[in-house]
Amino acid sequence: MIRRILAIATLLCITAMGLTTADNANAQSGFESAVAHVVNVLDADTIDVDYISGGEGLPTRLQMYAMNAPDYSPPGPFMAPFEECYGEEARDIAIGLLMGNTIWISHQSLVTEVSLVDRLNAYVYLDSDKMSLYQAIMISQGAAVRENLLPEEQFLFPRFIQLETEANANDRGLWADCDPRLYQDR
């Protein structure tokens, strides 16, 4: 409950500060849109969706553009648990924000294969106006770090640096308990 309140408060602050991508709509030319329902949160940067519209022929597993979160895999019948520092907490925040909700996706049809599973690289928004960027919320909470690998991510990089710097300065999330260098540039 406290995490959900914190996430909502952060979302409102980010929106008020203009740290979402509404003013970057032109920078995202070439991006396609889809709407989906989140059916599974694997970890904070990987989710499974059922498309509502715009997802014809796309993988149902999404990988978040421009961020990297600690990995977390709960124990299963054929799998030992695996967790990086702050992985379970980051996944819990992601579940609170995403699980069972409708999301709005921006993508360039870039698909990567991880462990023989195709993943669509995407920006995920929590609202139809695309004012609440999931990646910005996770970075601001210290539940993920910025990842700048692709040219199409450049327009968000200065804002993500600002969010990450503030999370670090305020010892939020993994910045309080972990070595974030473990998640950067991997």
C-alpha positions in Angstrom: 0.0 0.0 0.0 2.8 2.4 0.9 4.6 1.6 -2.3 1.5 2.2 -4.3 1.0 5.6 -2.7 4.7 6.4 -3.2 4.4 5.4 -6.9 1.3 7.5 -7.4 2.9 10.5 -5.7 6.0 10.1 -7.8 3.8 9.8 -11.0 2.1 13.1 -10.1 5.4 14.8 -9.5 7.0 13.5 -12.7 3.9 14.6 -14.7 3.9 18.0 -13.0 7.6 18.5 -13.7 7.2 17.6 -17.4 9.5 14.6 -17.1 7.3 12.4 -19.3 7.4 12.4 -23.0 4.3 14.4 -24.0 6.5 17.2 -25.3 8.7 14.7 -27.1 6.0 13.4 -29.4 7.8 14.7 -32.4 11.0 13.0 -31.3 9.2 9.7 -31.4 8.2 10.0 -35.1 8.5 6.6 -36.6 7.1 4.9 -33.6 4.0 2.8 -33.8 1.4 2.5 -31.1 -0.5 -0.4 -29.5 -2.8 -0.9 -26.5 -2.5 -3.9 -24.3 -3.6 -5.5 -21.1 -0.7 -6.7 -18.8 -1.2 -10.4 -17.9 2.2 -11.2 -16.3 5.1 -9.3 -14.8 8.2 -11.4 -15.1 10.5 -8.7 -13.5 10.5 -4.9 -13.5 11.6 -4.6 -17.2 9.9 -7.6 -18.8 6.1 -8.2 -19.1 3.6 -10.3 -21.0 0.6 -8.7 -22.6 -2.6 -9.4 -24.5 -3.1 -6.8 -27.2 -6.3 -4.9 -27.4 -5.4 -3.0 -30.5 -2.4 -2.4 -32.7 -0.5 -5.6 -31.8 -1.1 -7.8 -34.8 1.9 -9.9 -35.4 3.9 -8.5 -32.5 5.5 -10.6 -29.7 3.4 -10.7 -26.5 6.5 -10.3 -24.3 7.7 -6.7 -23.9 11.2 -5.6 -22.9 11.4 -2.0 -21.7 13.3 0.5 -23.8 15.9 2.7 -22.1 16.0 1.1 -18.7 17.5 -1.9 -16.9 16.1 -3.3 -13.7 17.5 -6.0 -11.4 16.4 -9.5 -12.3 14.1 -11.5 -10.2 12.8 -15.0 -10.8 10.7 -16.6 -8.1 11.2 -20.4 -7.4 9.2 -22.6 -9.7 8.7 -26.4 -10.1 11.7 -26.7 -12.4 13.6 -23.6 -11.5 15.7 -22.4 -8.6 15.0 -18.8 -7.5 17.2 -16.1 -8.8 17.4 -12.6 -7.5 19.8 -9.6 -8.0 20.0 -7.0 -5.3 16.6 -5.2 -5.1 15.1 -7.5 -7.8 12.1 -8.6 -5.8 11.3 -5.1 -4.6 11.6 -3.7 -8.2 9.3 -6.5 -9.4 6.8 -5.7 -6.6 6.7 -2.0 -7.7 6.2 -3.1 -11.3 3.3 -5.4 -10.3 1.6 -2.6 -8.5 1.9 -0.3 -11.5 1.2 -2.7 -14.3 -0.4 -6.1 -13.4 -3.9 -6.3 -14.8 -3.9 -2.8 -16.1 -4.3 -1.4 -19.6 -1.1 0.1 -21.0 -0.2 2.2 -24.1 2.9 1.1 -26.0 5.2 3.0 -28.4 7.6 0.9 -30.4 9.5 0.6 -33.6 8.8 -3.1 -34.2 12.3 -3.8 -32.8 12.3 -7.4 -31.7 15.1 -9.1 -29.8 15.4 -12.8 -28.9 16.3 -13.7 -25.3 16.3 -17.3 -24.3 14.6 -18.3 -27.5 11.7 -15.9 -26.8 11.0 -12.9 -29.0 10.5 -9.6 -27.1 9.2 -6.3 -28.4 11.3 -3.4 -27.2 8.9 -0.7 -26.1 8.1 2.4 -24.1 5.2 1.8 -21.8 2.7 4.4 -20.7 0.2 4.1 -17.9 -2.4 6.5 -19.5 -3.9 7.0 -22.9 -2.5 10.6 -23.1 1.0 9.1 -22.9 1.9 11.5 -20.0 3.0 8.8 -17.5 6.0 6.9 -18.8 6.6 3.7 -16.8 10.4 3.8 -17.4 10.6 7.3 -15.9 8.7 6.2 -12.8 10.9 3.2 -12.3 14.1 5.2 -12.7 12.8 7.9 -10.3 12.1 5.3 -7.7 15.5 3.7 -7.9 13.8 0.5 -9.1 15.8 0.6 -12.4 18.7 2.4 -14.0 18.8 4.2 -17.3 20.1 2.2 -20.3 21.1 4.1 -23.4 21.9 1.7 -26.2 19.8 2.7 -29.1 19.7 6.0 -31.1 15.9 6.3 -30.7 16.4 6.5 -26.9 18.6 9.6 -27.1 15.7 12.1 -26.7 14.9 10.8 -23.2 18.5 10.5 -22.0 18.9 13.9 -20.3 15.7 13.4 -18.4 16.6 9.9 -17.3 20.0 11.2 -16.1 18.2 13.8 -14.0 15.8 11.2 -12.5 18.6 8.7 -11.8 20.7 11.4 -10.2 17.8 12.4 -7.9 17.1 8.8 -7.0 20.8 8.3 -6.1 21.0 11.5 -4.1 17.9 10.5 -2.1 19.0 6.8 -1.6 15.9 5.5 -3.3 15.6 1.8 -4.1 18.7 0.1 -5.3 20.7 3.2 -4.8 20.4 2.7 -1.0 21.3 -1.0 -0.9 23.0 -2.1 -4.1 25.8 -1.3 -6.5 23.9 0.1 -9.4 26.9 -0.4 -11.7 25.9 -4.0 -11.8 22.8 -3.1 -13.8 24.3 -0.4 -16.1 25.6 -1.3 -19.5 25.0 -5.0 -19.4 
